[in-house]
Amino acid sequence: MDVVADYAHTPPQDVIQTMQQKLRRLLDRRWLEVAPFQLNPAITAPATSPLRIWKHNYLGVTSSYDLNYGQINPRNKNLDSFNHQVTAGWVAMSNGQRDLLLAENAEALASLAFCPMRLREAAGVQHLSLNPFGSYFGRQLDYSHLGGNGVGSELATAASSALRPNGPSFNGQSQRFSLLLAPYAGDEPPATLQDDAAAFFYPFGVLYLQTPPGIAAVVPDDVRRLIAAKERAACLASTAPLPPPTAFLANAEDAAADLVWDPPRDERAVGYEVRWRQAEAGEWQTAKIAPANRWHVANLENGKRYVFQLRALAQGRESAWTPEARCLPRPVKVASLVSGASGVSPRTMLRLVYYSLRHALTTR
């Protein structure tokens, strides 16, 4: 299966900032999950004899694990997203009789965890969804069977950007990837099928030593380059207005400002022009910069509010200016755990205080 997924662009409207990333950016948080080629195989298993996942890693080791999470902890019989291990080329799901191997092609697109999975159990029967090169999001694993109270999980979810949806990163993007779908019977994929999957992942190189007289050798990369060149030439010849950058934001620094933005989706853009001034008065200062998505403005006065604008440049034309972005340069405060966990609910904070006090009293 050769897949091309073009995602719609929606206006970024949410300002994000985490403890790990001090620079604020604009995102559209309404993006939660994407599934460019979701598979729902008719391969099921009773929860008492669960489905099994086979995988190959970069050490050349083929291993498996059973989806017996519900047997260990009933709260985990439905998993929103898993299978994020380091994988080299292929994964497979099996109920011991009917099975499916799914392989990626590194020439098109590759990922160490290319196939997120979702487990659902209904009436004691397991069903699995496969989401190659997509993104699932949902509740994290429950560890109450280990004696946990859940407070740590709630704090981590609120403070860690790694546990938030990465759907916004797909906004306005395009994906191209190639998959091998190989049904088989048994349990572990046969050795010949594993070899086929490995060859699909890293195709064998072909060396052209000689072609018949008068015939030029043309390989797939030649065709791709030709198509890309024609598309770029058509874009450069376009007389349509040049779109401005989007998601333009100004971040305050000590006597400075860091500007961030999303480049326009137009190959004609060859750079930018930025301008800034004090909000109350003052003339615009301008600078032309090379293609980028951030820029640092130094030598500003702390306590004075500034406005900034940006526009894209092309050969013989420019875009409209972005709406004004404002900031107040000042010394930057150090982020803390409390500020990073600002999304924690009052109930969770009360539980944290309760368990902390109980632990302190019981350990005296």
C-alpha positions, -999 to +999 in steps of 0.1 A: +000+000+000+014+034-010-002+061+011-004+099+006-021+118+034-026+156+031-039+170+064-060+202+064-045+233+079-065+248+108-055+282+124-032+278+154-050+294+183-035+280+215-003+292+232+018+264+247+048+265+270+062+236+290+090+231+315+109+214+287+103+240+261+106+276+274+098+292+241+061+296+236+045+286+203+010+286+188-007+253+181-043+241+174-050+218+203-082+206+187-060+181+169-060+149+191-055+119+169-048+111+132-052+078+114-039+081+078-043+043+072-059+026+102-064-011+100-089-031+120-081-067+112-107-094+117-082-112+139-096-116+175-088-137+205-105-144+239-090-124+267-081-157+285-058-165+255-048-131+244-034-117+212+003-117+207+026-091+191+057-101+172+084-075+164+120-073+151+146-049+165+178-033+153+199-059+171+185-085+148+164-100+176+128-112+169+106-113+200+070-113+211+048-103+240+012-112+249-016-086+254-025-099+288-026-065+304-062-070+315-053-102+333-027-083+353-049-053+359-086-052+348-083-014+343-059-021+314-080-044+293-087-014+270-055+004+260-057+036+240-022+035+227+007+011+229+035-006+209+060+023+211+091+001+213+121+003+190+112-016+159+133-024+128+110-028+099+080-048+108+055-059+135+029-087+134-002-096+154-013-132+160-040-152+176-021-184+170-041-192+138-048-161+117-021-135+116-010-103+099+025-088+094+029-051+087+062-037+074+074-002+066+096+009+037+126+031+048+129+046+013+095+063+017+092+069+055+105+051+086+100+054+123+113+035+153+077+031+165+059+033+132+027+014+142+008+026+173-019+001+184-052+003+203-066-026+222-103-031+229-121-059+248-158-065+243-177-095+259-143-111+267-130-109+231-099-088+222-099-065+191-069-046+178-065-015+157-032-007+139-024+029+131+008+030+110+024+065+110-006+078+128-011+091+164-034+077+191-041+095+224-059+085+256-056+073+291-023+061+303-016+027+318-030+021+353-004+009+378-028+004+408-019-033+408+016-022+421+001-003+450+001+031+434-026+057+443-026+074+408-014+108+420+020+105+403+003+096+370-020+126+372+009+149+380+030+135+352+002+138+327-003+175+336+034+185+337+049+164+309+045+175+273+054+139+262+020+127+276-001+152+257-016+147+222+009+151+193-020+155+169-012+192+165+021+184+148+002+169+119-017+202+112-013+212+076+014+185+069+017+159+043+028+122+047+040+097+022+047+061+032+047+026+019+035-005+037+036-043+032+006-062+044+012-099+047-014-123+061+000-156+073-010-186+094+005-200+126+021-178+153+056-164+146+060-151+111+078-177+089+115-171+083+109-165+046+082-139+054+106-122+078+132-121+051+107-105+027+098-079+053+134-071+059+140-067+021+109-044+019+122-023+048+157-019+032+153-028-005+184-043-021+205-019-041+206-023-079+238-013-097+234-005-134+266-014-152+255-011-188+223-003-207+215-012-243+228+013-268+206+043-273+185+036-242+190+057-210+185+040-177+157+056-157+152+046-121+123+056-098+143+084-082+148+100-116+110+100-121+104+115-086+130+143-093+114+151-126+079+154-111+093+175-082+111+198-106+079+203-127+058+210-096+084+235-083+086+253-117+048+256-118+048+270-082+075+295-090+056+307-121+024+313-102+010+348-100-011+341-070-006+363-039+022+352-017+007+340+017+021+355+049+036+334+077+012+320+103+012+314+140+034+345+146+042+350+183+066+372+202+083+358+234+096+382+260+133+378+271+157+399+291+161+431+270+151+410+239+124+391+222+123+357+205+100+356+175+085+323+163+062+315+133+051+288+109+065+294+073+040+299+045+032+268+025+046+282-007+079+273-023+083+308-037+092+322-003+130+328-001+131+348+031+114+372+055+113+408+065+107+416+102+099+450+117+094+462+153+089+494+173+078+505+207+041+503+211+036+538+225+057+556+199+087+551+177+096+544+142+097+509+127+131+491+126+134+465+099+156+435+091+156+410+062+164+374+072+170+341+055+144+312+056+138+302+092+110+298+117+124+319+146+145+350+151+160+368+180+156+406+184+182+421+208+189+455+224+154+462+235+144+481+267+130+461+296+096+474+308+088+489+273+061+472+253+070+464+217+050+453+186+064+431+159+053+421+123+066+397+097+061+391+060+074+366+035+096+376+006+098+361-029+114+371-062+099+405-070+070+403-045+062+401-008+033+389+013+010+410+035+023+417+070+012+394+098-011+408+125+009+425+152+025+404+180+033+422+213+055+415+242+071+432+272+108+425+275+118+416+311+140+393+331+128+357+326+114+338+356+128+303+363+101+276+356+091+255+386+073+222+391+043+241+404+041+263+373+047+233+351+018+214+367-006+243+365-031+220+348-034+197+378-069+197+393-076+209+429-087+173+438-053+159+427-034+186+446-054+178+478-047+140+473-010+148+469-010+168+502-029+140+519-007+112+508+025+133+515+013+140+551+003+104+556+037+092+544+055+117+566+035+106+597+039+069+591+077+071+585+084+090+618 
